[in-house]
């Protein structure tokens, strides 16, 4: 029997090395679903609970595997549901291919059921490549281009295949006019080195500085060794954008940690006091956390020329692969003999980690959320993968979690959408089924969509060689990040009707789904809970009752700013005095003298 179009699509996916497709079925892709059955489920169809979760799983897989993530959905509502996950891929520069169904060609234009103008719907999110396949001859070129463009431009692409076409007989393009052939799938990992004259100019600027700061993002991940050599030669400190948190180990004494509102004080001090800035593979958007304009001479390295020179007035912009460009740059630099700048940086870093420890060990009602992550840092394996959601828990991931060894981590860095923590973790397990994974998720995100994906974990976990997947829920019955934004930015007290969440036991929910479960409401139980969860023989939910009034204080916050927040809170915030006391205690830890080695 000759291949149908849907059979050919799956065959071509196998040629591209695709191991799984994350999706949800519907009649707009019935032909494709039937083809999975005929292909003995190769690649594997991974059924999410919702199309948005399928897209997030594809993004998580792509982030942690370095390969293209693939998701699929039916026409109309299914296609619409993919959008949030695909925008997450677009904004974080992640290669994802979406294969989407459409109503039959004979019905299109007739206001048919589930008919949506998918070209208009996807034209922004899949702006790098979006095509509707209307005749079999368009394949394989359309599918191959979707993969090649997703890979080379690090972006989501979309392929729309009407439902009736999926069941037609496949025929390849001919050697004729108006036919577009394609080449076999192949590796597309080209590297680019920046212009030599620009590299030499960059070396002059760096050598001329006496207080060098380095900011790394996810684009520096493959250049970690070169960044460490650069920091050693220049005596620089290295701050990390949130998507670059796993580039360098936090055990390195000159690594100042995250930067920005969710960042650390030593990163703030590094940027405040430097005279030279080197940005590597980062599109960190908040210029107020970079040196004052005119304070520092700056150089930027990025593989994408479109992202160069847009966050800080950089003198030299090097368009190229970070590893190759730094390899060319390093021999041109002179080692700085004056190490006083480095000494100051390392002192600031030691003081910061002491502060974080003191803040994490403060009493709270009932558990200090900072301590949840502080204890995780003590027990997490060095090959673990950590996913974080968007919310107040992101602060503790950014500031309190110490990366070391081969740990990886990511979150929705630019879109900052709620909901990817659990599906990212699922994607990570399919990318690395032999590594432990930890998801740090607020209860708002769990109620929004994470709880449903516990069923997906339950369904597929036996396929993973390492069974450890821990979903840690920061259970405070509050949409906590927005509550704090209302207080600190709007000067408004917490509005219970919008901010309070209904009570539910996530531990009981996990047990219902056949997963392991540990409930914690005593801080002294945190350490043994992490030990148990990270050694469990099945995925586990860690349900921790956290105090919502522990403030996520930015590194640049002053006593005056805290006083303004407190005044707003006291105008009507529930449990106001406890909130003010927690904030004052946390801020006070920054001023405790000494270092306890």
C-alpha positions as CSV (number, residue, x, y, z in Angstrom):
1,X,0.0,0.0,0.0
2,X,1.4,3.4,-1.0
3,X,2.2,5.9,1.8
4,X,-0.4,8.4,2.6
5,X,0.8,12.0,3.3
6,X,0.5,11.4,7.0
7,X,2.7,8.3,6.8
8,X,5.3,10.3,4.9
9,X,5.3,13.0,7.5
10,X,6.1,10.5,10.2
11,X,8.8,8.9,8.1
12,X,10.4,12.3,7.5
13,X,10.2,13.0,11.2
14,X,12.1,9.8,11.9
15,X,14.7,10.9,9.3
16,X,15.2,14.1,11.3
17,X,15.8,12.0,14.4
18,X,12.6,12.9,16.1
19,X,11.9,10.5,19.0
20,X,8.6,11.9,20.2
21,X,5.9,14.3,19.3
22,X,4.0,16.1,22.1
23,X,0.4,16.6,21.3
24,X,-3.3,16.1,21.8
25,X,-5.6,14.4,19.3
26,X,-8.5,15.8,17.4
27,X,-10.3,15.2,14.1
28,X,-8.2,17.8,12.3
29,X,-5.2,15.4,12.7
30,X,-7.0,12.1,12.5
31,X,-5.0,11.1,9.5
32,X,-1.8,11.8,11.4
33,X,-3.0,9.9,14.5
34,X,-3.8,6.9,12.3
35,X,-0.4,7.1,10.8
36,X,1.2,6.9,14.3
37,X,-0.7,3.6,14.8
38,X,0.6,2.2,11.4
39,X,4.1,3.3,12.3
40,X,4.1,1.4,15.6
41,X,4.1,4.7,17.5
42,X,7.5,5.7,16.1
43,X,8.1,8.5,16.8
44,X,6.2,8.2,20.0
45,X,3.0,10.3,20.4
46,X,3.2,11.8,23.9
47,X,-0.3,12.7,25.0
48,X,-0.4,15.9,27.1
49,X,-3.6,16.9,29.0
50,X,-3.9,20.1,26.9
51,X,-2.3,21.4,23.7
52,X,-0.7,24.3,25.5
53,X,1.1,21.8,27.7
54,X,2.2,19.9,24.7
55,X,3.8,23.0,23.3
56,X,5.6,23.7,26.6
57,X,6.8,20.1,26.7
58,X,8.3,20.5,23.2
59,X,9.9,23.7,24.4
60,X,11.3,22.0,27.5
61,X,12.6,19.1,25.4
62,X,14.3,21.5,23.0
63,X,15.9,23.6,25.8
64,X,17.4,20.6,27.5
65,X,18.2,18.4,24.5
66,X,19.6,21.0,22.1
67,X,17.4,19.4,19.4
68,X,14.2,20.6,17.8
69,X,11.0,20.0,19.8
70,X,7.9,18.9,17.9
71,X,4.3,19.3,18.9
72,X,1.0,18.7,17.2
73,X,-2.6,19.8,17.6
74,X,-5.9,19.7,15.7
75,X,-7.5,22.6,13.8
76,X,-9.4,25.5,15.5
77,X,-9.3,25.2,19.3
78,X,-6.3,22.9,19.4
79,X,-4.2,25.2,17.2
80,X,-5.2,28.2,19.3
81,X,-4.2,26.4,22.5
82,X,-0.6,25.9,21.1
83,X,0.0,29.7,20.9
84,X,1.3,30.4,24.5
85,X,3.9,27.6,24.4
86,X,5.0,28.6,20.9
87,X,5.4,32.3,22.0
88,X,7.5,31.0,24.9
89,X,9.7,29.3,22.3
90,X,9.8,32.5,20.1
91,X,10.8,34.8,22.9
92,X,13.4,32.5,24.4
93,X,14.9,31.6,20.9
94,X,14.0,27.8,21.1
95,X,13.6,25.6,18.0
96,X,10.1,24.1,17.9
97,X,8.1,22.7,14.9
98,X,4.3,22.7,15.3
99,X,2.4,20.4,13.0
100,X,-1.2,21.6,12.9
101,X,-4.4,20.2,11.3
102,X,-6.9,22.2,9.4
103,X,-10.5,21.6,8.2
104,X,-10.8,19.8,4.8
105,X,-9.9,21.9,1.8
106,X,-13.3,21.4,0.3
107,X,-14.9,23.2,3.3
108,X,-12.4,26.0,3.7
109,X,-13.9,29.4,3.3
110,X,-17.4,28.2,4.2
111,X,-17.4,29.0,8.0
112,X,-17.1,25.3,8.6
113,X,-16.9,23.9,12.1
114,X,-13.5,24.6,13.8
115,X,-12.4,26.5,10.7
116,X,-10.0,29.2,11.8
117,X,-7.7,31.3,9.6
118,X,-4.5,29.6,10.8
119,X,-2.3,31.7,8.5
120,X,-3.4,34.8,10.4
121,X,-3.3,33.1,13.7
122,X,0.3,31.9,13.4
123,X,1.8,34.6,11.3
124,X,3.5,36.4,14.2
125,X,4.5,33.5,16.4
126,X,5.8,31.4,13.5
127,X,6.9,34.4,11.5
128,X,10.2,32.8,10.5
129,X,8.4,30.0,8.6
130,X,4.7,29.2,8.3
131,X,3.3,27.2,5.4
132,X,0.0,25.4,4.6
133,X,0.5,22.3,2.6
134,X,-2.2,21.9,0.0
135,X,-0.8,19.3,-2.4
136,X,1.4,16.2,-1.5
137,X,4.2,17.5,-3.7
138,X,4.9,20.3,-1.3
139,X,6.3,17.7,1.0
140,X,9.1,17.0,1.9
141,X,10.4,20.5,1.2
142,X,7.9,22.2,3.6
143,X,8.6,19.9,6.5
144,X,12.4,20.1,5.9
145,X,12.4,23.8,5.8
146,X,10.4,24.0,9.0
147,X,13.2,22.0,10.7
148,X,16.1,23.8,9.0
149,X,14.7,27.2,9.8
150,X,13.7,26.3,13.4
151,X,17.3,25.1,13.9
152,X,19.2,27.9,12.3
153,X,17.1,30.7,13.5
154,X,16.3,29.2,16.9
155,X,12.6,29.9,16.5
156,X,9.2,28.1,16.3
157,X,7.9,27.2,12.8
158,X,4.5,25.9,11.8
159,X,3.3,23.4,9.2
160,X,-0.5,23.4,8.5
161,X,-1.8,20.2,6.9
162,X,-5.6,20.1,6.0
163,X,-7.3,16.9,7.3
164,X,-8.2,15.5,3.9
165,X,-4.7,16.0,2.6
166,X,-3.3,13.8,5.4
167,X,-5.1,10.8,3.9
168,X,-4.1,11.4,0.3
169,X,-1.5,9.3,-1.5
170,X,2.0,10.8,-1.1
171,X,3.9,11.6,-4.3
172,X,7.3,13.3,-4.3
173,X,8.0,16.5,-6.2
174,X,9.0,16.0,-9.8
175,X,12.0,17.4,-11.8
176,X,9.8,20.0,-13.4
177,X,8.7,23.6,-13.3
178,X,6.8,24.7,-10.1
179,X,8.1,21.7,-8.2
180,X,10.4,22.2,-5.2
181,X,12.5,19.2,-4.2
182,X,14.4,18.8,-0.9
183,X,17.6,17.4,0.4
184,X,17.9,14.6,3.0
185,X,17.9,15.8,6.6
186,X,21.4,16.6,7.9
187,X,23.1,18.3,10.8
188,X,22.9,22.1,10.8
189,X,25.4,23.1,13.5
190,X,27.4,25.7,11.7
191,X,29.7,28.0,13.7
192,X,30.5,31.6,13.0
193,X,33.6,33.5,14.3
194,X,33.3,37.3,14.6
195,X,35.4,39.7,12.5
196,X,39.1,39.6,13.4
197,X,39.5,43.4,13.5
198,X,36.5,43.7,15.8
199,X,38.0,41.0,18.1
200,X,41.3,43.0,18.3
201,X,39.4,46.2,19.1
202,X,37.5,44.3,21.8
203,X,40.8,43.1,23.3
204,X,42.1,46.7,23.5
205,X,39.0,47.9,25.3
206,X,39.1,45.0,27.8
207,X,42.8,45.5,28.5
208,X,42.2,49.2,29.1
209,X,39.7,48.5,31.9
210,X,40.6,48.0,35.5
211,X,37.2,46.8,36.8
212,X,35.8,44.3,34.3
213,X,32.3,42.8,34.5
214,X,31.0,39.9,32.4
215,X,27.3,39.2,31.8
216,X,26.5,35.8,30.4
217,X,23.2,34.5,29.0
218,X,22.1,31.2,27.5
219,X,24.2,31.9,24.4
220,X,27.3,31.4,26.4
221,X,26.4,27.9,27.6
222,X,28.8,26.1,25.2
223,X,31.6,28.6,26.0
224,X,31.7,28.0,29.8
225,X,35.4,27.0,29.7
226,X,36.3,30.1,27.7
227,X,34.3,32.4,30.0
228,X,36.2,31.0,33.0
229,X,39.5,31.7,31.3
230,X,38.4,35.2,30.5
231,X,37.4,35.9,34.1
232,X,40.7,34.6,35.3
233,X,42.8,36.7,32.9
234,X,40.8,39.9,33.5
235,X,40.0,39.4,37.2
236,X,36.3,40.0,36.3
237,X,33.2,39.0,38.1
238,X,30.5,37.1,36.2
239,X,26.8,37.9,36.5
240,X,24.2,35.6,34.9
241,X,21.0,36.5,33.2
242,X,18.2,34.2,34.3
243,X,18.3,32.0,31.1
244,X,22.1,31.7,31.7
245,X,21.9,30.6,35.3
246,X,23.3,27.2,34.5
247,X,26.3,28.5,32.4
248,X,28.7,28.6,35.3
249,X,28.8,27.0,38.7
250,X,27.8,29.1,41.7
251,X,30.7,27.5,43.6
252,X,33.1,29.7,41.6
253,X,34.0,32.6,43.9
254,X,33.7,35.3,41.3
255,X,30.3,34.2,40.0
256,X,27.9,36.8,41.4
257,X,24.7,35.0,40.4
258,X,21.5,36.3,38.8
259,X,21.0,39.9,37.7
260,X,17.9,42.1,37.8
261,X,14.8,42.3,39.9
262,X,15.2,38.6,40.7
263,X,19.0,39.0,41.1
264,X,21.6,39.2,43.8
265,X,23.3,42.1,45.5
266,X,26.8,41.2,44.3
267,X,25.5,41.3,40.7
268,X,24.0,44.7,41.4
269,X,27.3,45.9,42.9
270,X,29.3,44.4,40.0
271,X,27.4,46.5,37.5
272,X,27.3,49.5,39.7
273,X,31.0,49.7,40.1
274,X,32.6,48.3,36.9
275,X,34.3,50.4,34.2
276,X,34.2,47.7,31.5
277,X,31.4,45.4,30.5
278,X,31.4,42.3,28.3
279,X,28.0,40.9,27.4
280,X,28.1,37.3,26.1
281,X,25.1,35.5,24.6
282,X,22.5,37.5,26.6
283,X,19.6,39.7,25.7
284,X,18.9,40.8,29.3
285,X,16.4,43.6,28.8
286,X,16.6,45.7,32.0
287,X,19.2,48.4,31.3
288,X,18.7,50.0,34.7
289,X,20.5,47.0,36.1
290,X,23.5,47.5,33.8
291,X,26.1,50.2,34.4
292,X,25.0,53.8,34.1
293,X,25.3,55.0,30.5
294,X,28.8,56.5,30.0
295,X,30.2,54.7,33.0
296,X,31.5,51.6,31.3
297,X,33.0,50.8,27.9
298,X,31.2,47.8,26.6
299,X,31.6,44.9,24.2
300,X,28.9,42.4,23.1
301,X,29.2,38.9,21.6
302,X,26.1,37.3,20.1
303,X,25.4,34.8,17.3
304,X,22.4,36.9,16.2
305,X,23.3,40.3,14.8
306,X,19.7,41.4,15.3
307,X,20.1,41.3,19.0
308,X,23.3,43.2,19.2
309,X,23.7,46.7,20.7
310,X,20.1,47.1,21.8
311,X,20.5,47.0,25.6
312,X,23.6,49.1,26.3
313,X,25.7,51.5,24.2
314,X,28.4,48.9,23.2
315,X,31.5,50.1,21.4
316,X,32.3,46.8,19.7
317,X,29.7,44.3,18.6
318,X,31.0,40.9,17.7
319,X,28.5,38.8,15.7
320,X,29.6,35.2,16.1
321,X,29.5,32.0,18.1
322,X,30.6,32.7,21.7
323,X,33.0,29.8,22.0
324,X,34.8,30.4,18.8
325,X,34.9,34.2,19.2
326,X,36.2,34.0,22.8
327,X,38.8,31.4,21.7
328,X,40.1,34.0,19.2
329,X,39.9,36.8,21.8
330,X,41.7,35.2,24.8
331,X,45.3,35.1,23.4
332,X,45.0,38.8,22.7
333,X,44.4,39.7,26.4
334,X,47.0,40.6,29.0
335,X,46.5,39.2,32.5
336,X,45.7,41.9,35.0
337,X,48.2,42.0,37.8
338,X,46.1,44.2,40.1
339,X,43.6,41.7,41.6
340,X,41.9,44.2,44.0
341,X,38.8,44.3,41.9
342,X,38.5,40.5,42.0
343,X,39.1,40.5,45.8
344,X,36.2,42.9,46.2
345,X,34.0,40.8,44.0
346,X,34.8,37.6,45.9
347,X,34.2,39.3,49.3
348,X,30.8,40.5,48.1
349,X,29.9,37.0,46.9
350,X,30.8,35.4,50.2
351,X,28.8,38.0,52.1
352,X,25.8,37.4,49.8
353,X,25.7,33.7,50.4
354,X,26.0,34.2,54.1
355,X,23.1,36.6,53.9
356,X,21.0,34.2,51.9
357,X,21.7,31.5,54.5
358,X,20.6,33.7,57.3
359,X,17.5,34.9,55.4
360,X,16.6,31.3,54.5
361,X,16.8,30.1,58.1
362,X,14.6,32.9,59.5
363,X,11.4,31.7,61.1
364,X,8.2,32.0,59.1
365,X,4.5,30.9,59.3
366,X,4.9,28.0,58.8
367,X,7.8,27.5,56.3
368,X,10.1,30.1,54.9
369,X,10.0,29.6,51.1
370,X,13.7,30.6,50.8
371,X,14.6,27.6,52.9
372,X,12.9,25.3,50.5
373,X,15.4,26.1,47.8
374,X,18.3,26.6,50.3
375,X,17.9,23.0,51.5
376,X,17.5,21.8,47.9
377,X,20.9,23.2,47.1
378,X,22.4,21.0,49.8
379,X,20.9,17.7,48.4
380,X,20.4,18.1,44.7
381,X,22.5,15.8,42.5
382,X,25.1,17.4,40.3
383,X,23.5,16.1,37.2
384,X,20.0,17.3,38.0
385,X,17.8,19.4,35.7
386,X,15.7,22.1,37.4
387,X,12.7,23.8,35.9
388,X,11.1,26.9,37.4
389,X,7.7,28.4,36.9
390,X,6.7,32.1,37.0
391,X,5.8,33.5,40.3
392,X,7.3,34.4,43.7
393,X,9.0,31.0,43.7
394,X,11.1,32.2,40.7
395,X,12.8,34.6,43.1
396,X,14.0,31.8,45.2
397,X,15.2,29.8,42.2
398,X,17.1,32.8,40.9
399,X,18.7,33.8,44.2
400,X,18.9,30.8,46.5
401,X,19.6,27.8,44.2
402,X,23.4,27.1,43.9
403,X,24.2,25.5,40.5
404,X,27.2,23.2,40.4
405,X,28.6,20.3,38.4
406,X,26.6,19.5,35.3
407,X,23.3,20.9,36.5
408,X,20.9,22.4,34.0
409,X,18.0,24.8,34.6
410,X,15.5,26.9,32.7
411,X,12.2,28.7,32.9
412,X,10.1,31.0,30.7
413,X,12.7,33.7,30.7
414,X,11.2,36.4,28.4
415,X,7.5,35.7,28.1
416,X,7.5,34.9,31.9
417,X,4.3,32.9,31.5
418,X,2.8,30.9,34.2
419,X,2.5,27.2,33.7
420,X,5.6,25.8,32.0
421,X,7.3,24.4,35.2
422,X,5.7,20.9,35.1
423,X,5.5,20.4,31.3
424,X,9.2,21.6,31.0
425,X,10.1,18.9,33.5
426,X,8.3,16.3,31.4
427,X,10.1,17.5,28.3
428,X,13.4,17.4,30.2
429,X,12.7,13.8,31.2
430,X,12.2,12.8,27.6
431,X,15.4,14.6,26.7
432,X,17.4,13.0,29.5
433,X,15.5,10.0,30.9
434,X,18.6,9.1,32.9
435,X,18.8,12.3,34.9
436,X,16.8,13.5,37.9
437,X,14.6,16.5,37.3
438,X,13.1,19.0,39.8
439,X,10.3,21.4,39.1
440,X,9.8,24.4,41.4
441,X,6.2,25.6,41.0
442,X,3.9,27.9,42.8
443,X,0.4,26.8,43.8
444,X,-1.1,29.3,41.4
445,X,0.7,27.6,38.4
446,X,-0.3,24.2,39.8
447,X,-3.9,25.1,39.9
448,X,-3.7,26.8,36.5
449,X,-2.4,23.7,34.6
450,X,0.4,21.9,36.5
451,X,-1.9,19.6,38.4
452,X,-3.3,18.0,35.2
453,X,0.2,17.2,34.0
454,X,0.8,15.1,37.1
455,X,-1.4,12.6,35.2
456,X,1.0,12.8,32.2
457,X,3.9,12.1,34.6
458,X,2.0,9.1,36.0
459,X,1.4,7.8,32.6
460,X,4.9,7.9,31.2
461,X,7.3,7.7,34.1
462,X,8.0,4.0,33.7
463,X,9.7,4.9,30.3
464,X,12.4,6.9,32.1
465,X,15.5,5.0,33.3
466,X,15.9,7.4,36.3
467,X,12.5,7.6,38.0
468,X,13.3,10.7,39.9
469,X,11.1,13.7,39.0
470,X,10.2,16.0,42.0
471,X,7.5,18.6,41.7
472,X,7.9,21.0,44.6
473,X,4.8,23.1,45.2
474,X,5.2,26.4,47.1
475,X,1.8,26.1,48.8
476,X,0.8,29.5,50.2
477,X,-2.8,29.9,48.8
478,X,-1.8,33.2,47.2
479,X,-1.0,34.5,43.7
480,X,2.1,35.8,45.5
481,X,4.2,37.5,42.9
482,X,1.3,39.7,41.8
483,X,0.4,40.4,45.4
484,X,3.9,41.7,46.0
485,X,3.8,43.7,42.7
486,X,0.5,45.3,43.9
487,X,2.2,46.3,47.1
488,X,5.5,47.5,45.8
489,X,4.6,49.0,42.5
490,X,1.0,50.0,42.9
491,X,1.1,51.0,46.6
492,X,-2.0,48.9,47.1
493,X,-2.8,46.3,49.8
494,X,-3.5,42.7,48.8
495,X,-7.0,42.3,47.2
496,X,-8.3,39.0,48.5
497,X,-10.8,38.3,45.8
498,X,-8.2,38.3,43.0
499,X,-5.2,37.0,45.0
500,X,-6.3,34.2,47.3
501,X,-6.4,30.7,46.0
502,X,-8.8,27.9,47.1
503,X,-7.2,25.3,49.4
504,X,-6.3,21.9,48.0
505,X,-3.8,19.2,49.1
506,X,-1.3,18.7,46.3
507,X,0.1,15.7,48.2
508,X,-3.3,14.0,48.2
509,X,-3.8,14.8,44.6
510,X,-0.4,13.2,43.8
511,X,-1.4,10.1,45.7
512,X,-4.6,9.9,43.8
513,X,-2.6,9.9,40.6
514,X,-0.3,7.1,41.9
515,X,2.7,9.3,42.5
516,X,4.8,9.7,45.6
517,X,3.8,12.5,47.9
518,X,5.4,14.3,50.9
519,X,3.6,17.1,52.8
520,X,5.7,19.5,54.8
521,X,4.5,22.2,57.2
522,X,7.6,22.2,59.6
523,X,10.9,23.7,58.4
524,X,12.8,21.0,60.2
525,X,11.2,18.4,57.9
526,X,12.5,20.0,54.7
527,X,15.9,18.4,54.6
528,X,14.7,14.8,55.1
529,X,11.8,15.5,52.7
530,X,14.3,16.5,49.9
531,X,16.5,13.5,50.7
532,X,13.5,11.2,50.4
533,X,12.1,12.8,47.2
534,X,15.5,12.8,45.5
535,X,16.0,9.1,46.3
536,X,12.5,7.9,45.6
537,X,11.8,5.2,43.1
538,X,8.9,7.1,41.5
539,X,8.0,10.7,40.7
540,X,7.1,12.6,43.9
541,X,5.2,15.8,44.7
542,X,6.7,17.8,47.6
543,X,3.8,19.9,49.0
544,X,5.3,22.6,51.2
545,X,3.2,25.0,53.2
546,X,5.0,28.3,52.8
547,X,4.6,31.8,54.3
548,X,3.2,34.2,51.7
549,X,4.6,37.2,53.6
550,X,8.3,36.5,53.0
551,X,9.2,39.4,50.7
552,X,11.1,38.9,47.4
553,X,13.3,42.0,48.1
554,X,15.2,43.2,45.0
555,X,19.0,43.5,45.5
556,X,18.8,47.3,45.2
557,X,16.0,47.8,47.6
558,X,16.6,50.6,50.2
559,X,15.0,51.0,53.6
560,X,13.0,53.9,52.2
561,X,11.5,51.7,49.5
562,X,10.6,49.1,52.1
563,X,9.1,51.8,54.3
564,X,6.9,52.9,51.4
565,X,5.7,49.3,50.8
566,X,5.0,48.8,54.5
567,X,3.0,52.0,54.6
568,X,0.9,50.8,51.7
569,X,0.4,47.4,53.3
570,X,-0.7,48.9,56.6
571,X,-3.5,50.7,54.8
572,X,-5.5,47.5,54.8
573,X,-3.4,44.4,54.0
574,X,-4.5,41.3,55.8
575,X,-1.9,40.0,58.3
576,X,0.0,43.3,57.8
577,X,2.1,43.4,60.9
578,X,3.5,39.9,60.2
579,X,4.3,41.0,56.6
580,X,6.2,44.1,57.8
581,X,8.1,42.0,60.4
582,X,9.2,39.4,57.9
583,X,10.4,42.1,55.5
584,X,12.4,43.9,58.2
585,X,13.9,40.7,59.4
586,X,15.0,39.6,55.9
587,X,16.4,43.0,55.0
588,X,18.3,43.2,58.3
589,X,20.3,40.1,57.4
590,X,22.2,42.1,54.7
591,X,23.7,44.2,57.5
592,X,25.0,41.5,59.8
593,X,28.8,41.9,59.9
594,X,31.4,39.2,59.4
595,X,31.8,36.0,57.5
596,X,31.4,32.6,59.1
597,X,33.8,30.9,56.7
